[in-house]
Amino acid sequence: MPPVEGSLVTMSNGDVLIIGGRSQTDSSAQVEKFSPGSNTWREQAPVPVPRNLAIAAALPGGKVLVAGGRNNAHPALRDAYVYTPN
């Protein structure tokens, strides 16, 4: 299971991604995909910058826009990028 405070986004096929989050001591770059049809979790490629409390939105074509958030080094991340799940 992913860390807390990750960003959750539902994809058009019904899968759910949880992006980033934090443990007790650090932000995470971890991405997990939950497939409700098979009731399974699958690890995805990490995001480029560890973050928690980011905004995530599903885009056409199965991609995800990830913006903002924070991590231990930056109290307010001001970047955005398009993430492509596995």
N, C-alpha and C positions, 0 to 999 in steps of 0.2 A: 504494500500500500504506500502511496505517496505521502510526503510530509504535509503538515497542516498549512493553511493559508495559500494553497495553490490556486491557480486560476482554472475554472471548470468551463468547458465548452462542449456543447452537443453538436456532433457532426450530422450531415444530411442523411447518412446511412443509419443513424441511431447510436453509433459508438460515442463514448464520452472520453474526452481527453482531460487530464489534470496536468497542468503545466507549472513547474517550479513549486515553490512552497518554502517552508523552513523547518529545520529541526530545532532543538533547544538552543543550539549555538551558532547556526549558520544557515544562510539561504541555499536553495537547491536549484540545480539546473535539470533535475530529473523530470521526465515526462512519462506518464503511464496512460495506457488506453484501456478502457473497460468496454467489453462487447457484451451487451445485455443478452443477445440471442444465445450465446454460448456460456454466459456467466463467467467470463475469464478476464484476467488482467494481463496485459502485455507491455513490457518496457519498450519505450521508443527512444530514438536518438535524443540526446539532451539538447536543451536550448543553449545558444552561445554564451549567454550571461546569466549566472544564477540570479533568481529573483523570487520575491513573494509579493502578494497583493497586486499583481499586474491585471490588466484588462485583456481579455481574449475574445475574439469573434471569429466564427466560422466564415470562410470565404468560398466562393464558387470553386469547383475543382478539387475540393478536399483539403485546401490549405487553411491556415489559421493566422489571423493578425494578432500579434502580441505587442502590447504597448505599456510603457511605464512600469510601475511597481517600485520596489526598493530592495536593497540587500545590505550586507554589513558595511560595505565600503561607500555606498551611496544612499542617503536617506530618501532621495527622489530620483529615480532613473527617468531620463527624458528621451529614451530611444523607442523605436518601434521597428518591427521586422515581420516578415512573412515566414512562418514555420510550416514545413511539409512533413506530416507524420509518415512513418514507415508503412 
